[in-house]
Amino acid sequence: MSRRRTLQTALVTAVGAALAACARPAGERAAPVASARGWRMPDETHPHELTYMAWPTRRNWGADTSGVRNDIAGIARAVARFEPVVLLADERDAKAAAKACGSGVEVLPVPVDDLWMRDTGPSFVLPSDGSKGIAGVDLNFNGWGNKQPHTHDAHVAREILADGEIRRIKAPIVGEGGSIEVDGQGTLMATESSWVNDNRNPGKSRDDIERALKDLFGVTTVIWVKGVKGQDITDYHIDALARFSEPGVVVMSTPDAEAPRDVWTDAYDQARGVLDRAVDARGERLEVVELPEPVDIGRRGADFLASYVNYYVVNGGVVLPRFGDARADRDAVAIVRELYPGRQVVQVPVDTLGEGGGGIHCATQQLPEER
């Protein structure tokens, strides 16, 4: 049974049955744990069956709840123009979420703490031999190193995989989907700060983690950049810094030349140096494309994520943030169109979401089509 049909069936199940299912012991609902070997993670341009998202809760966003829900609804509607969207929401929020997102978005009543589906949801992999099949890697989300309690979000990956009857691969390491970026051809990029960190993987070396990443995602080359520890809740995810637009091409979120020197500009310089010298799994040097960050965006909080690179590739399109810097917004669209020829680029505002330290990619997770 396809994941889409399974999810639609779940949506018409009585709320009481859904809640009872969620209350069962985890061992009764989890799909069988599969070996990590024999799987590979496709790049984001691989066709999607659907996109998963989650609805923000008032307990986590407080006075900003209305604003961030508007942002998430806008992203969901934009993605739904290109492919189906399944949005997880607390049962008490499900009706309001469905109304805000419109008929193109299916709402699945599953308890969540927050909206960060890229990190809480499974990272999907396909058989490396090209055969039919799919599995989901559960990276054991722990609230970005126990910085926040996420009682429900710690189980989101398992809930999605059990609901979709998708086999589950329980990772031997702790991390988040936003902390990896793959080219689909054997290369993975990651920041050391979000992986080689005692708040997630105490006692594990970079080599230990690299071996696990290679096994989990079917890659042969891991490109590490240093990142920044302790300055944001994620310890600096790669998907806010650098992305593969295609094998051999990396697009980087690039600070303004006159930006003040700080830990972020230093992290960019270090990462740029690494990527300028790096060789991918094919033995080829990388081409680095700059995607300038916006400058004229008014007063923003210290955690505001002003990164166009945190876009999301959908079937036939790219959903890109709009920050209100007219020139930078326009330039970002032009650059992304060149990077993804033939795809429609749609910009959406993410003002409140950005204040929470995240963006469009952070709020989405693709379910790839089986091939």
PyMOL commands that set and color helices and strands:
alter all, ss='L'
color gray80, all
select helices_A, chain A and resi 3-11+15-23+26-29+58-80+91-101+117-120+143-146+153-163+177-179+192-195+206-217+238-240+263-277+326-339+351-355+361-363
alter helices_A, ss='H'
color red, helices_A
select strands_A, chain A and resi 39-40+48-54+85-89+105-109+123-127+135-138+167-170+181-182+187-191+221-225+242-246+249-254+287-292+312-314+317-322+344-349+365-368
alter strands_A, ss='S'
color yellow, strands_A
deselect
rebuild
show_as cartoon
